[in-house]
Amino acid sequence: MIELTFRLTPENGEPRDVLVRIHEPTRNPSEEEWPWDVKVDIDGGQTATCGMDPLDAIENETRHAAIVLREVYGDALDPPVEPQD
């Protein structure tokens, strides 16, 4: 598991940590369209994304986590999560 901690410093509120945990990829059953799945916890909520191989699944989930962090917390995160082109 990979754990990342971001410091949330909102304009109107108490600073706190936002924890992101990326779990180990797991193989899906052979009848599934996508062979690999990976789960991530973002500040207590969990999502899952899939991929063609373990690294593809991790890449897809980390991109998803970055989008969620940017949309929910914006510029209040340290270190910042930068938009990808």
DSSP file (Angstrom, degrees, kcal/mol; ACC not computed):
  #  RESIDUE AA STRUCTURE BP1 BP2  ACC     N-H-->O    O-->H-N    N-H-->O    O-->H-N    TCO  KAPPA ALPHA  PHI   PSI    X-CA   Y-CA   Z-CA
    1    1 A M              0   0    0      0, 0.0     2,-0.5     0, 0.0    22,-0.2   0.000 360.0 360.0 360.0 142.4    0.0    0.0    0.0
    2    2 A I  E     -A   22   0A   0     20,-2.4    20,-3.0     2,-0.0     2,-0.4  -0.939 360.0-164.3-108.8 130.6    1.1    3.5   -0.8
    3    3 A E  E     -A   21   0A   0     -2,-0.5     2,-0.4    18,-0.2    18,-0.2  -0.961   7.1-177.3-118.0 132.8    0.1    6.3    1.7
    4    4 A L  E     -A   20   0A   0     16,-2.8    16,-2.9    -2,-0.4     2,-0.5  -0.988  10.1-156.3-125.4 136.7    0.2   10.0    0.9
    5    5 A T  E     -A   19   0A   0     -2,-0.4     2,-0.4    14,-0.2    14,-0.2  -0.963   7.9-171.1-116.8 126.9   -0.6   12.7    3.4
    6    6 A F  E     -A   18   0A   0     12,-2.8    12,-3.2    -2,-0.5     2,-0.6  -0.899  21.5-129.8-111.4 143.2   -1.7   16.2    2.2
    7    7 A R  E     -AB  17  78A   0     71,-3.2    71,-1.5    -2,-0.4     2,-0.6  -0.844  18.8-152.9 -94.4 122.2   -2.1   19.1    4.5
    8    8 A L  E     +AB  16  77A   0      8,-3.7     8,-2.1    -2,-0.6    69,-0.2  -0.859  17.2 175.8 -97.6 119.9   -5.5   20.8    4.1
    9    9 A T        -     0   0    0     67,-2.8     5,-0.1    -2,-0.6    -2,-0.0  -0.720  12.0-171.1-124.4  80.6   -5.4   24.5    5.0
   10   10 A P        -     0   0    0      0, 0.0     3,-0.5     0, 0.0    63,-0.0  -0.322  30.4-123.2 -71.1 154.8   -8.8   25.9    4.2
   11   11 A E  S    S+     0   0    0      1,-0.3     2,-0.6     3,-0.0     0, 0.0   0.909 107.9  32.9 -62.7 -42.5   -9.5   29.7    4.4
   12   12 A N  S    S+     0   0    0      2,-0.1     2,-0.3     0, 0.0    -1,-0.3  -0.752 115.0  42.1-117.7  82.9  -12.3   29.2    6.8
   13   13 A G  S    S-     0   0    0     -2,-0.6     0, 0.0    -3,-0.5     0, 0.0  -0.929  88.2 -61.2 162.8 173.6  -11.6   26.3    9.0
   14   14 A E        -     0   0    0     -2,-0.3    -2,-0.1     1,-0.1    -6,-0.1  -0.649  53.3-113.2 -83.2 131.9   -9.1   24.2   11.0
   15   15 A P        +     0   0    0      0, 0.0     2,-0.3     0, 0.0    -6,-0.2  -0.351  47.5 163.4 -60.5 144.9   -6.1   22.8    9.1
   16   16 A R  E     -A    8   0A   0     -8,-2.1    -8,-3.7   -10,-0.0     2,-0.3  -0.963  37.2 -95.8-155.5 168.4   -6.1   19.0    9.0
   17   17 A D  E     -A    7   0A   0     -2,-0.3     2,-0.5   -10,-0.2   -10,-0.2  -0.701  22.1-154.3 -92.0 143.4   -4.5   16.1    7.1
   18   18 A V  E     -A    6   0A   0    -12,-3.2   -12,-2.8    -2,-0.3     2,-0.4  -0.984  16.9-153.6-114.4 118.8   -6.1   14.4    4.1
   19   19 A L  E     -A    5   0A   0     -2,-0.5    24,-2.7   -14,-0.2     2,-0.5  -0.801  10.0-168.5-100.2 132.0   -4.9   10.8    3.8
   20   20 A V  E     -AC   4  42A   0    -16,-2.9   -16,-2.8    -2,-0.4     2,-0.5  -0.984   4.5-172.2-118.0 123.7   -4.7    8.9    0.4
   21   21 A R  E     -AC   3  41A   0     20,-2.4    20,-2.6    -2,-0.5     2,-0.6  -0.969   6.8-163.0-119.7 119.4   -4.1    5.2    0.5
   22   22 A I  E     -AC   2  40A   0    -20,-3.0   -20,-2.4    -2,-0.5    18,-0.2  -0.901  18.3-148.4-102.1 117.6   -3.5    3.3   -2.8
   23   23 A H        -     0   0    0     16,-2.8     3,-0.1    -2,-0.6   -20,-0.0  -0.302  27.2 -84.1 -83.6 166.4   -4.0   -0.4   -2.3
   24   24 A E        -     0   0    0      1,-0.1    15,-0.3    14,-0.1    -1,-0.1  -0.461  52.6-105.0 -67.8 137.4   -2.3   -3.3   -4.0
   25   25 A P        -     0   0    0      0, 0.0     2,-0.3     0, 0.0    13,-0.2  -0.300  35.3-154.8 -62.5 148.2   -3.9   -4.2   -7.4
   26   26 A T  E     -D   37   0A   0     11,-3.1    11,-2.5    -3,-0.1     2,-0.4  -0.940  17.9-112.4-124.9 149.9   -6.0   -7.4   -7.5
   27   27 A R  E     -D   36   0A   0     -2,-0.3     9,-0.2     9,-0.2     3,-0.1  -0.639  29.3-139.1 -81.8 133.7   -6.8   -9.7  -10.4
   28   28 A N        -     0   0    0      7,-3.2    -1,-0.0    -2,-0.4     9,-0.0  -0.477  36.0 -81.7 -82.6 159.9  -10.4   -9.7  -11.5
   29   29 A P    >   -     0   0    0      0, 0.0     3,-2.1     0, 0.0    -1,-0.1  -0.275  46.0-108.5 -58.3 152.1  -12.1  -13.0  -12.5
   30   30 A S  T 3  S+     0   0    0      1,-0.3    -2,-0.1    -3,-0.1     0, 0.0   0.723 115.9  61.7 -60.6 -23.6  -11.4  -14.0  -16.1
   31   31 A E  T 3  S+     0   0    0      4,-0.0    -1,-0.3     3,-0.0     2,-0.1   0.603  83.1 101.9 -80.3  -9.0  -14.9  -13.1  -17.3
   32   32 A E  S <  S-     0   0    0     -3,-2.1    -4,-0.0     1,-0.1     0, 0.0  -0.421  76.1-130.9 -72.5 149.2  -14.4   -9.5  -16.4
   33   33 A E  S    S+     0   0    0      1,-0.1    -1,-0.1    -2,-0.1    -3,-0.0   0.891  97.4  48.2 -66.5 -40.5  -13.7   -7.0  -19.1
   34   34 A W  S    S-     0   0    0      1,-0.1    18,-0.2    -5,-0.0    -1,-0.1  -0.904  74.0-153.1-106.1 125.2  -10.7   -5.4  -17.2
   35   35 A P  S    S+     0   0    0      0, 0.0    -7,-3.2     0, 0.0     2,-0.3   0.734  73.7  47.6 -70.6 -22.8   -8.2   -7.9  -15.8
   36   36 A W  E     -DE  27  51A   0     15,-2.0    15,-2.0    -9,-0.2     2,-0.3  -0.910  58.1-172.3-128.2 150.2   -7.0   -5.8  -12.9
   37   37 A D  E     -DE  26  50A   0    -11,-2.5   -11,-3.1    -2,-0.3     2,-0.4  -0.980   0.8-172.4-136.3 144.5   -8.6   -3.6  -10.2
   38   38 A V  E     - E   0  49A   0     11,-2.7    11,-2.3    -2,-0.3     2,-0.3  -0.998  10.4-150.2-140.2 140.0   -7.1   -1.2   -7.6
   39   39 A K  E     - E   0  48A   0     -2,-0.4   -16,-2.8   -15,-0.3     2,-0.4  -0.790   9.5-168.5-107.0 149.7   -8.8    0.5   -4.7
   40   40 A V  E     -CE  22  47A   0      7,-2.5     7,-2.5    -2,-0.3     2,-0.5  -1.000  13.5-146.2-137.9 138.4   -7.9    3.9   -3.2
   41   41 A D  E     -CE  21  46A   0    -20,-2.6   -20,-2.4    -2,-0.4     2,-0.5  -0.907  15.3-171.5-100.5 127.3   -9.1    5.5    0.0
   42   42 A I  E >  S-CE  20  45A   0      3,-3.2     3,-1.9    -2,-0.5   -22,-0.2  -0.935  71.7 -33.3-122.9 106.5   -9.4    9.3   -0.2
   43   43 A D  T 3  S-     0   0    0    -24,-2.7   -23,-0.1    -2,-0.5    -1,-0.1   0.870 127.8 -41.2  52.2  42.7  -10.1   11.0    3.1
   44   44 A G  T 3  S+     0   0    0    -25,-0.4     2,-0.3     1,-0.3    -1,-0.3   0.182 119.7 101.3  94.9 -17.0  -12.2    8.1    4.4
   45   45 A G  E <   -E   42   0A   0     -3,-1.9    -3,-3.2     0, 0.0     2,-0.4  -0.731  60.0-142.8 -98.9 152.4  -14.1    7.3    1.2
   46   46 A Q  E     +E   41   0A   0     -2,-0.3     2,-0.3    -5,-0.2    -5,-0.2  -0.938  19.9 172.6-121.0 138.4  -13.1    4.5   -1.2
   47   47 A T  E     -E   40   0A   0     -7,-2.5    -7,-2.5    -2,-0.4     2,-0.3  -0.865  14.8-149.4-129.3 167.4  -13.2    4.2   -4.9
   48   48 A A  E     -E   39   0A   0     -2,-0.3     2,-0.3    -9,-0.2    -9,-0.2  -0.996  11.2-178.4-140.2 145.0  -11.9    1.6   -7.4
   49   49 A T  E     -E   38   0A   0    -11,-2.3   -11,-2.7    -2,-0.3     2,-0.2  -0.951  14.3-143.1-137.3 156.8  -10.6    1.7  -10.9
   50   50 A C  E     +E   37   0A   0     -2,-0.3     2,-0.3   -13,-0.2   -13,-0.3  -0.668  15.3 179.9-118.7 173.3   -9.5   -1.0  -13.3
   51   51 A G  E     -E   36   0A   0    -15,-2.0   -15,-2.0    -2,-0.2     6,-0.1  -0.966  43.0-102.7-162.1 173.1   -6.8   -1.5  -15.9
   52   52 A M  S    S+     0   0    0     -2,-0.3   -15,-0.1   -17,-0.2    -1,-0.1   0.737 106.2   7.1 -78.2 -24.2   -5.3   -3.9  -18.4
   53   53 A D  S  > S-     0   0    0    -17,-0.1     4,-2.3     1,-0.1     5,-0.2  -0.914  91.7 -90.4-147.6 171.6   -2.3   -4.7  -16.1
   54   54 A P  H  > S+     0   0    0      0, 0.0     4,-2.1     0, 0.0     5,-0.1   0.889 124.8  46.4 -57.3 -42.2   -1.4   -3.9  -12.5
   55   55 A L  H  > S+     0   0    0      1,-0.2     4,-2.7     2,-0.2     5,-0.2   0.873 110.6  53.1 -70.4 -35.4    0.5   -0.7  -13.4
   56   56 A D  H  > S+     0   0    0      2,-0.2     4,-2.6     1,-0.2    -1,-0.2   0.905 109.1  50.0 -62.9 -41.9   -2.3    0.5  -15.7
   57   57 A A  H  X S+     0   0    0     -4,-2.3     4,-2.2     2,-0.2    -2,-0.2   0.914 112.1  47.1 -63.5 -43.1   -4.8    0.1  -12.9
   58   58 A I  H  X S+     0   0    0     -4,-2.1     4,-2.7    -5,-0.2     5,-0.2   0.921 112.3  50.2 -64.4 -43.8   -2.6    2.0  -10.5
   59   59 A E  H  X S+     0   0    0     -4,-2.7     4,-2.1     1,-0.2    -2,-0.2   0.926 111.4  48.3 -60.6 -45.0   -2.1    4.8  -13.0
   60   60 A N  H  X S+     0   0    0     -4,-2.6     4,-2.0     1,-0.2    -1,-0.2   0.904 113.6  47.1 -62.6 -41.3   -5.8    5.1  -13.7
   61   61 A E  H  X S+     0   0    0     -4,-2.2     4,-2.7     2,-0.2    -2,-0.2   0.885 110.3  51.0 -70.9 -37.9   -6.6    5.2  -10.0
   62   62 A T  H  X S+     0   0    0     -4,-2.7     4,-2.2     2,-0.2    -1,-0.2   0.882 110.1  50.5 -68.2 -35.5   -3.9    7.8   -9.2
   63   63 A R  H  X S+     0   0    0     -4,-2.1     4,-2.0    -5,-0.2    -2,-0.2   0.926 111.9  48.4 -63.2 -43.2   -5.3   10.0  -12.0
   64   64 A H  H  X S+     0   0    0     -4,-2.0     4,-2.5     1,-0.2    -2,-0.2   0.924 110.7  50.6 -62.2 -44.6   -8.8    9.6  -10.6
   65   65 A A  H  X S+     0   0    0     -4,-2.7     4,-2.8     1,-0.2    -1,-0.2   0.895 108.7  52.2 -61.1 -40.8   -7.5   10.5   -7.1
   66   66 A A  H  X S+     0   0    0     -4,-2.2     4,-2.5     2,-0.2    -1,-0.2   0.907 109.6  49.1 -62.9 -41.5   -5.8   13.6   -8.4
   67   67 A I  H  X S+     0   0    0     -4,-2.0     4,-2.7     2,-0.2     5,-0.2   0.936 112.5  47.6 -63.0 -46.5   -9.0   14.8  -10.0
   68   68 A V  H  X S+     0   0    0     -4,-2.5     4,-2.7     1,-0.2     5,-0.4   0.937 112.6  48.9 -61.0 -47.1  -11.0   14.2   -6.9
   69   69 A L  H  X>S+     0   0    0     -4,-2.8     4,-2.5     1,-0.2     5,-0.9   0.919 113.7  46.1 -60.1 -44.8   -8.4   16.0   -4.7
   70   70 A R  H  X5S+     0   0    0     -4,-2.5     4,-1.1     3,-0.2    -1,-0.2   0.925 116.3  44.6 -63.7 -44.8   -8.3   19.0   -7.1
   71   71 A E  H  <5S+     0   0    0     -4,-2.7    -2,-0.2    -5,-0.2    -1,-0.2   0.872 122.1  36.1 -70.5 -36.8  -12.1   19.2   -7.4
   72   72 A V  H  <5S+     0   0    0     -4,-2.7    -2,-0.2    -5,-0.2    -3,-0.2   0.903 135.5  17.2 -83.4 -42.7  -12.9   18.8   -3.7
   73   73 A Y  H ><5S+     0   0    0     -4,-2.5     3,-1.9    -5,-0.4    -3,-0.2   0.648  80.9 176.6-110.4 -19.0  -10.0   20.6   -2.0
   74   74 A G  G ><< -     0   0    0     -4,-1.1     3,-0.9    -5,-0.9     7,-0.4  -0.190  69.3  -7.1  55.4-131.9   -8.5   22.8   -4.8
   75   75 A D  G 3  S+     0   0    0      1,-0.2    -1,-0.3     5,-0.1    -5,-0.1   0.398 115.1  85.9 -80.4   2.7   -5.7   25.1   -3.8
   76   76 A A  G <  S+     0   0    0     -3,-1.9   -67,-2.8   -68,-0.1     2,-0.3   0.444  70.1  99.3 -84.8   2.2   -6.0   24.3   -0.1
   77   77 A L  E <   -B    8   0A   0     -3,-0.9   -69,-0.2   -69,-0.2     4,-0.1  -0.683  66.8-134.1 -93.7 142.6   -3.7   21.3   -0.4
   78   78 A D  E    S+B    7   0A   0    -71,-1.5   -71,-3.2    -2,-0.3    -2,-0.0  -0.960  99.5  32.6-133.3 116.7   -0.1   21.1    0.5
   79   79 A P  S    S-     0   0    0      0, 0.0    -1,-0.3     0, 0.0   -72,-0.0   0.530 108.8-126.1 -72.9 154.8    1.6   19.8   -1.5
   80   80 A P        -     0   0    0      0, 0.0     2,-0.7     0, 0.0    -2,-0.1  -0.297   7.0-133.1 -69.4 153.9   -0.6   21.0   -4.3
   81   81 A V        -     0   0    0     -7,-0.4    -4,-0.1   -15,-0.1    -7,-0.0  -0.945  27.5-147.8-107.0 113.2   -2.1   18.6   -6.9
   82   82 A E        -     0   0    0     -2,-0.7   -12,-0.1     1,-0.1     2,-0.1  -0.559  17.8-106.1 -86.8 143.5   -1.5   20.1  -10.3
   83   83 A P        -     0   0    0      0, 0.0     2,-0.4     0, 0.0    -1,-0.1  -0.379  33.9-133.9 -62.4 143.4   -3.8   19.7  -13.3
   84   84 A Q              0   0    0      1,-0.1     0, 0.0   -21,-0.1     0, 0.0  -0.814 360.0 360.0-101.3 140.9   -2.5   17.3  -16.0
   85   85 A D              0   0    0     -2,-0.4    -1,-0.1     0, 0.0     0, 0.0   0.450 360.0 360.0 -83.8 360.0   -2.7   18.3  -19.6
